[in-house]
Amino acid sequence: MYLTQTIRENARKNPDGLATIMGERRRTWTEFNDRVARLAAGLSSCGVAKGDRVAILALNSDRYFEYYFACWWLGAVVMPMNLRWSASENAYALNDSGTEVLIIDDKFLPMAGAILAEAGGVKVKIHLGDGPAPDGYQSYEALIAASEAIDDAGAGGEDLAGIFYTGGTTGFPKGVMLPHRGLWSSGVALAGMLKLRAGAVYLHAAPMFHIADGAYSMGTTVSGGTHAFIPAFTPAGTIDAIDAYKVTDVLLVPTMARMVLDDPGFDAARLASLESVVYGASPMPEGTIRKGLKLLANVRWAQAYGQTETSPVITMCGPEWHNFDADNQGRLRAAGQAVLCNEAKIAAEDGRELPRGEVGEVWARGANTMLGYWNKPEATAQAMVDGWVRTGDAGWMDKDGFIFIADRLKDMVITGGENVYSAEVENAISKLAGVAEVAVVGIPSEKWGEAVHAIIVPAPGAELSERQVIDHCRDLIAHYKCPASVEMRSEPLPLSGAGKVLKRDLRAPFWEGRERQVS
């Protein structure tokens, strides 16, 4: 289970096959392997050795994809950096990981000075761009051109492949240590369950620093498929790329999927090549998935659930469950069953597996699990118990092993002694016509301790009232779960770099000045 075997096998079996597409630039698997081996040699000439961390701060590109495999070819450790972070947060990750090499593109060069002012340990800076390298930087392309290919170091198995920092939504970021076998197993699981094939064209629309893109990328590579890239997600850019590159597969977080379906330029005919859409990172509102199934009726939709600590896939709800038939038993709303690489259970605090239907914490274990958190043994001990990863997600399991996610545990609202899971309320509100975005949080209430508060971004031209939203919810869910208050906003909800709604930011103003953030 070593990651570079995938690209070497692709070059052997399909040497002239298309490996990457970036605009007008196209490279075969033979060319890709050669560039990877020479980039690995270039990094070695910069002092990078097995186990050393190499960071990257860049938009999506074919070069970003080369970076991953060049590091693994050398036995080094990738450290992709979050595009949405501040200079201080990025400096924290560099300092915490002890990274000495930073690869950065033109988009983030203006931030480099502020980052490096706080990250004094960075000794080598490499410019990932087409133009001349700035003073003090080496050129990525020049480094490849000046280097002779070297042999694969053969890192694999339990060797550390990457440190992926969590989004920082709670406390200081933690560096999740993923081994080769973790990334390999998630890729193989996706390849098998999604039936990926050599003729597939996967579009990197989600940010490449995120492990979800990494898993789908590995599944595509295992299958010998082609990788197409856009620098960053936009609805129009995604539609254009699918049309131009004849993309067959794409990974979208629910927010992205909604934006594509709602885009004024949406035309199902331009997406005719599309065969599969996988979504994850947060629950898909029912209103959005209904629209997707209607507008893209020939596309296989699937939900993948997991987290960085599991490389990241835990469960999948496949295309066969993406319908609203009566015999579906509501499984479209499920996160799915455990994928090939792991097992999952619903556990009590002590790890005891709970009866089917009872809400508890989702635990997972298998070949896809992390080694632990970088330099955080106490946090590792809390998150990993006897090989199980504690996800921090509340959920329940039906009789056939389908897991239904109730919410992140921290997103649970306790009102009048009753537990309300915000995902359920958000799902109900999403069915109301005119709702573009919605997030539900708990806010202080003198009477109930906490009250359910809905924050809604109406669709353009839609007019919604608080009473309309509450009455709509009362037709769908128990009254105590309905919002006690509703706030309309004109600006999009704040998102993390991985496309998740930053509920901490939404809650903060309501809890300002209080010692505790819950009641």
C-alpha positions in Angstrom: 0.0 0.0 0.0 2.3 2.7 -1.3 0.8 5.6 -3.2 3.3 6.0 -6.1 2.7 2.5 -7.4 -0.6 3.9 -8.8 1.0 6.3 -11.2 3.8 4.0 -12.2 1.2 1.3 -13.1 -0.7 3.8 -15.1 2.4 4.7 -17.1 3.1 1.0 -17.7 -0.4 0.1 -18.8 -1.4 3.3 -20.6 1.7 5.3 -21.3 0.1 7.6 -23.8 -3.2 8.0 -21.8 -4.2 11.4 -20.6 -3.2 12.0 -17.0 -3.9 15.7 -16.5 -5.8 18.6 -18.1 -5.1 22.2 -17.1 -6.5 24.6 -19.6 -4.7 24.0 -22.8 -2.0 22.0 -21.0 -2.3 18.2 -21.3 0.2 15.6 -20.1 0.3 11.8 -20.5 1.0 9.3 -17.7 4.5 8.9 -19.1 5.1 12.7 -18.9 3.5 12.9 -15.5 5.7 10.2 -14.0 8.8 11.8 -15.5 7.9 15.2 -14.0 7.2 13.7 -10.6 10.5 11.8 -10.5 12.4 15.0 -11.5 10.5 17.2 -9.1 11.4 14.7 -6.3 15.0 15.0 -7.3 14.7 18.8 -7.2 13.2 18.7 -3.8 16.0 16.4 -2.7 18.6 18.9 -4.0 16.9 21.5 -1.7 17.6 19.2 1.3 14.3 17.4 1.6 14.7 13.9 2.9 12.3 11.1 3.9 9.9 12.2 6.6 10.5 15.9 6.0 7.4 18.1 5.6 6.8 20.1 2.4 4.0 22.6 2.5 2.0 24.1 -0.4 -0.3 27.1 -0.5 -1.9 27.3 -3.9 -5.0 27.1 -6.0 -5.9 23.9 -7.8 -3.6 22.9 -10.7 -1.8 20.0 -12.4 1.3 21.1 -10.6 -0.4 20.7 -7.2 -1.2 17.1 -8.2 2.5 16.6 -9.2 3.6 18.0 -5.8 1.7 15.3 -4.0 3.3 12.4 -5.8 6.7 14.0 -5.9 6.8 14.2 -2.1 5.6 10.6 -1.8 8.2 9.5 -4.5 10.9 11.0 -2.2 9.3 9.6 1.0 8.5 13.1 2.2 5.3 14.3 3.8 2.8 16.6 2.2 1.3 19.5 4.2 -1.4 21.3 2.1 -2.4 24.6 3.6 -5.9 26.0 4.0 -6.7 28.7 1.4 -9.1 30.5 3.7 -6.8 30.8 6.6 -5.1 34.1 7.7 -1.3 34.5 7.6 -1.1 33.8 11.3 -3.0 30.5 11.0 -0.9 29.4 8.1 2.2 30.3 10.1 0.9 28.3 13.0 0.7 25.2 10.8 4.2 25.7 9.4 5.7 26.2 12.9 3.7 23.4 14.4 4.7 20.9 11.8 8.3 22.0 11.6 8.1 22.6 7.9 11.2 24.0 6.1 10.0 24.0 2.5 7.1 26.1 1.2 5.7 26.0 -2.3 3.4 28.9 -3.1 1.7 30.3 -6.2 1.0 33.8 -7.5 -2.4 34.0 -5.8 -0.8 33.8 -2.3 2.5 35.6 -2.9 1.1 38.8 -1.4 0.5 36.9 1.9 3.9 35.2 1.9 5.7 38.0 3.7 3.3 38.1 6.6 3.4 34.3 6.8 7.1 34.0 6.8 7.5 36.8 9.3 5.9 34.4 11.8 7.2 31.2 10.4 11.0 31.6 10.7 11.7 28.0 10.2 11.0 28.0 6.5 14.3 27.8 4.6 13.3 27.0 1.1 10.7 28.9 -0.9 9.5 27.6 -4.3 7.4 29.7 -6.7 4.6 27.7 -8.4 3.8 29.9 -11.4 4.5 30.5 -15.0 6.4 33.8 -14.7 9.9 34.5 -13.3 10.4 33.5 -9.7 10.5 36.4 -7.2 13.7 37.2 -5.4 14.5 34.6 -2.8 12.4 32.0 -4.5 13.3 29.0 -6.7 11.2 28.3 -9.8 9.1 25.2 -9.7 9.6 24.6 -13.5 13.3 25.4 -13.4 13.7 22.9 -10.5 12.2 20.2 -12.6 14.1 21.1 -15.8 17.4 21.1 -14.0 16.9 17.7 -12.3 17.4 14.2 -13.4 14.8 11.6 -12.5 15.5 9.6 -9.3 14.2 6.2 -8.3 11.1 5.9 -6.1 12.0 5.7 -2.4 9.3 3.1 -1.9 7.6 4.7 1.1 4.3 3.1 2.0 2.2 1.3 4.6 2.5 3.0 8.0 4.9 5.7 6.7 3.5 9.2 7.2 2.1 10.5 3.9 0.6 13.8 4.9 -0.3 16.2 7.7 -3.7 17.6 7.1 -4.7 20.4 9.5 -8.3 20.5 10.6 -10.2 23.6 9.7 -9.7 25.3 13.0 -13.4 25.6 13.8 -12.7 24.7 17.5 -9.5 25.8 19.3 -6.1 25.5 17.8 -5.8 23.5 14.5 -4.7 19.9 14.8 -2.4 18.3 12.3 -4.0 15.0 11.3 -1.3 12.4 10.5 -2.4 10.2 7.6 -0.3 7.2 6.5 0.0 5.8 3.0 -2.3 2.9 3.8 -5.0 5.4 4.9 -5.1 7.4 1.7 -4.7 4.2 -0.4 -7.6 2.4 1.3 -10.0 5.3 1.0 -9.0 5.7 -2.7 -9.6 1.9 -3.3 -12.9 2.0 -1.5 -14.2 4.9 -3.6 -12.9 3.4 -6.8 -14.8 0.1 -6.0 -18.0 1.6 -4.7 -18.3 4.3 -7.4 -17.2 1.9 -10.2 -14.5 4.3 -11.4 -12.8 3.4 -14.6 -9.9 4.2 -16.9 -12.0 6.4 -19.1 -13.3 8.6 -16.3 -12.4 12.3 -16.2 -12.5 13.7 -12.6 -12.8 17.5 -12.2 -10.9 19.0 -9.2 -13.5 21.7 -8.4 -13.2 21.3 -4.6 -10.1 22.7 -3.1 -7.1 20.3 -3.4 -5.9 21.0 0.2 -9.0 19.2 1.4 -8.7 15.5 2.0 -12.1 14.8 0.4 -10.6 15.9 -3.0 -7.6 13.9 -2.1 -9.6 10.7 -1.6 -11.5 11.1 -4.9 -8.3 12.0 -6.6 -6.7 8.8 -5.3 -9.7 6.7 -6.4 -9.4 8.2 -9.9 -5.7 7.5 -10.0 -6.1 3.9 -8.8 -8.6 3.5 -11.7 -6.3 5.1 -14.3 -8.7 8.0 -14.9 -7.8 11.5 -16.1 -7.6 14.5 -13.8 -8.9 17.9 -14.9 -8.4 21.1 -12.9 -9.9 24.5 -12.4 -8.1 26.9 -10.1 -11.0 27.4 -7.8 -14.7 26.7 -7.7 -17.2 29.0 -9.3 -20.6 27.7 -10.6 -19.9 29.0 -14.2 -16.4 27.8 -14.2 -17.4 24.3 -13.1 -20.1 24.1 -15.8 -17.7 25.4 -18.4 -15.0 22.8 -17.4 -17.5 19.9 -17.4 -18.5 20.9 -20.9 -15.1 21.6 -22.3 -13.2 18.6 -20.7 -16.1 16.1 -21.0 -15.9 15.5 -17.2 -17.6 12.3 -15.9 -17.1 12.7 -12.2 -17.1 15.6 -9.8 -17.0 16.1 -6.0 -19.1 19.0 -4.6 -20.0 20.1 -1.1 -23.7 20.8 -0.8 -23.2 24.6 -1.1 -21.4 24.1 -4.4 -24.0 21.8 -5.7 -26.8 24.3 -4.9 -24.8 27.1 -6.6 -24.3 25.0 -9.8 -28.0 24.1 -10.0 -29.1 27.7 -9.3 -26.6 29.3 -11.7 -28.3 31.4 -14.5 -26.1 29.6 -17.0 -27.1 26.1 -16.0 -27.9 23.9 -18.9 -28.3 20.2 -18.5 -27.1 19.7 -22.1 -23.7 21.2 -21.3 -23.4 18.6 -18.5 -24.3 15.6 -20.7 -20.9 13.9 -20.1 -21.4 13.9 -16.3 -22.0 10.5 -14.9 -21.4 10.9 -11.1 -21.7 13.6 -8.5 -20.5 12.8 -5.0 -21.3 15.2 -2.2 -20.2 15.4 1.4 -18.7 17.6 4.2 -22.1 18.6 5.4 -25.7 17.4 5.0 -27.4 18.0 1.7 -30.7 19.9 2.1 -33.5 17.8 0.7 -34.6 20.7 -1.5 -31.3 20.7 -3.2 -31.0 17.0 -3.8 -34.6 16.9 -5.2 -33.6 19.6 -7.7 -30.4 17.8 -8.6 -32.2 14.5 -9.2 -34.7 16.4 -11.4 -32.3 18.5 -13.5 -29.6 15.9 -13.8 -31.7 12.8 -14.0 -29.1 10.6 -15.7 -26.4 11.4 -13.1 -25.5 9.0 -10.3 -25.7 10.9 -7.0 -23.9 9.6 -4.0 -23.1 10.9 -0.5 -19.8 10.2 1.2 -19.5 10.8 4.9 -16.3 11.0 6.9 -13.7 13.3 8.4 -10.0 14.0 8.0 -9.1 11.6 10.7 -10.4 8.7 8.5 -8.7 9.7 5.2 -11.7 10.7 5.1 -14.3 8.2 4.0 -16.4 6.3 6.6 -19.7 5.6 4.9 -21.4 6.0 1.6 -25.0 6.4 0.5 -24.9 5.2 -3.1 -26.9 6.1 -6.2 -29.3 3.2 -5.6 -30.6 5.0 -2.5 -31.0 8.4 -4.2 -34.7 8.4 -4.8 -37.9 9.2 -2.9 -39.7 5.9 -3.5 -41.8 4.6 -0.6 -39.7 1.5 -0.2 -36.5 3.6 0.2 -37.2 3.7 3.9 -35.8 7.2 4.0 -32.3 6.1 3.3 -31.6 9.0 1.0 -31.2 11.0 4.2 -28.7 8.4 5.5 -24.9 8.9 5.4 -24.9 5.3 4.2 -23.2 2.1 5.2 -19.6 1.7 6.1 -17.3 1.6 3.0 -15.0 -1.3 2.1 -12.0 0.0 4.1 -13.5 0.3 7.6 -16.3 -0.5 10.0 -18.5 1.9 12.0 -20.6 1.8 15.1 -22.8 4.0 17.2 -21.3 4.1 20.7 -22.0 5.3 24.2 -19.3 7.4 25.9 -17.6 4.3 27.2 -17.4 2.8 23.6 -20.1 0.3 24.1 -22.1 -0.2 20.9 -25.7 1.1 21.3 -28.9 -0.7 20.1 -30.0 0.1 16.6 -32.1 3.3 16.5 -30.5 4.9 19.6 -28.6 8.1 19.1 -24.9 8.1 20.2 -21.5 9.0 18.8 -20.2 7.6 15.5 -17.0 5.6 15.9 -15.0 4.2 13.0 -11.9 2.0 12.5 -10.1 0.3 9.7 -7.2 0.8 7.3 -8.2 4.3 6.7 -7.7 5.7 10.2 -5.1 8.3 11.1 -1.9 7.7 13.0 -2.9 10.5 15.4 -2.5 14.2 15.8 0.9 15.7 15.2 2.6 16.5 18.5 -0.6 16.2 20.4 -0.6 12.9 22.3 -3.4 13.9 24.7 -5.7 14.9 21.8 -4.8 11.6 20.1 -5.7 9.6 23.2 -9.1 11.3 23.4 -9.9 10.8 19.7 -8.6 7.2 19.3 -9.7 4.4 21.6 -8.5 0.8 20.9 -8.1 1.7 17.2 -11.5 3.4 16.9 -11.7 7.0 15.9 -14.3 9.0 17.8 -15.9 11.3 15.2 -17.7 13.7 17.5 -20.8 13.3 15.4 -24.1 12.2 16.8 -26.0 9.6 14.8 -28.0 6.4 14.9 -27.9 3.2 12.9 -30.9 1.3 11.4 -31.3 -2.5 11.2 -29.3 -2.8 8.0 -26.3 -0.7 9.1 -27.2 2.6 7.5 -26.0 5.5 9.6 -28.1 8.6 10.0 -26.2 11.7 11.2 -28.2 13.8 13.6 -25.5 16.5 13.9 -22.2 17.5 15.1 -22.5 17.0 18.9 -21.5 20.6 19.5 -24.3 21.8 17.2 -27.0 20.2 19.3 -29.4 22.7 20.8 -30.8 21.8 24.2 -34.1 23.7 24.7 -36.3 23.2 27.7 -34.5 19.9 28.3 -35.2 18.6 24.8 -32.4 17.8 22.3 -32.8 19.4 18.9 -30.4 18.5 16.1 -29.9 21.5 13.8 -29.5 19.3 10.7 -33.2 18.2 11.0 -34.4 21.8 11.3 -32.3 22.9 8.4 -33.6 20.1 6.3 -37.2 21.1 7.0 -36.5 24.8 6.2 -34.7 23.9 2.9 -37.9 22.6 1.5 -39.5 26.0 1.7 -39.6 27.8 -1.7 -37.3 30.8 -1.7 -34.7 29.5 0.7 -31.2 29.7 -0.8 -29.1 29.0 2.4 -30.0 28.2 6.0 -28.1 27.5 9.2 -29.6 26.7 12.6 -27.8 27.5 15.8 -28.6 27.7 19.5 -28.9 31.1 21.1 -29.4 32.1 24.8 -32.9 32.0 26.1 -33.9 33.1 29.6 -36.9 30.8 29.5 -35.6 27.7 27.8 -31.8 27.9 28.3 -31.3 27.8 24.6 -33.6 28.7 21.7 -33.5 27.4 18.2 -32.5 30.3 15.9 -32.6 30.0 12.0 -30.5 32.2 9.8 -31.7 32.3 6.2 -30.4 33.8 3.0 -33.4 34.1 0.7 -33.1 33.4 -3.0 -32.9 36.4 -5.3 -36.3 38.1 -5.5 -37.9 35.9 -2.7 -39.7 37.5 0.2 -39.9 35.4 3.4 -41.2 36.2 6.8 -40.4 34.7 10.2 -44.0 33.5 10.6 -44.0 31.9 7.2 -40.8 29.9 8.1 -42.0 28.8 11.5 -45.5 27.7 10.2 -43.8 25.8 7.4 -41.6 23.9 9.9 -44.6 23.1 12.1 -46.0 21.1 9.2 -42.9 19.0 9.1 -41.3 18.6 12.5 -42.2 18.7 16.2 -43.1 22.1 17.4 -40.3 22.2 20.0 -37.8 21.7 17.1 -39.2 24.7 15.1 -37.2 28.0 15.2 -38.2 30.3 18.0 -36.7 33.1 15.9 -35.7 33.7 12.3 -33.2 36.1 10.8 -32.9 37.0 7.2 -29.6 38.0 5.7 -28.6 39.3 2.3 -25.0 38.1 2.4 -24.0 34.4 1.9 -23.3 32.5 5.1 -19.6 32.3 6.1 -17.9 29.2 4.9 -14.7 27.4 5.8 -12.1 26.5 3.1 -13.8 23.1 2.8 -17.2 24.7 2.2 -18.7 24.1 5.6 -20.9 26.8 7.2 -18.9 28.4 10.1 -21.5 28.1 12.8 -19.1 29.2 15.4 -19.0 32.6 13.7 -22.8 32.7 13.5 -23.2 31.9 17.2 -20.5 34.2 18.5 -22.5 37.5 18.5 -25.3 35.9 20.5 -23.0 34.6 23.2 -20.7 37.5 23.5 -19.7 38.4 27.1 -20.9 35.0 28.5 -18.6 32.7 30.3 -20.1 29.7 28.6 -21.2 29.3 25.0 -24.1 26.9 25.9 -26.8 26.9 28.5 
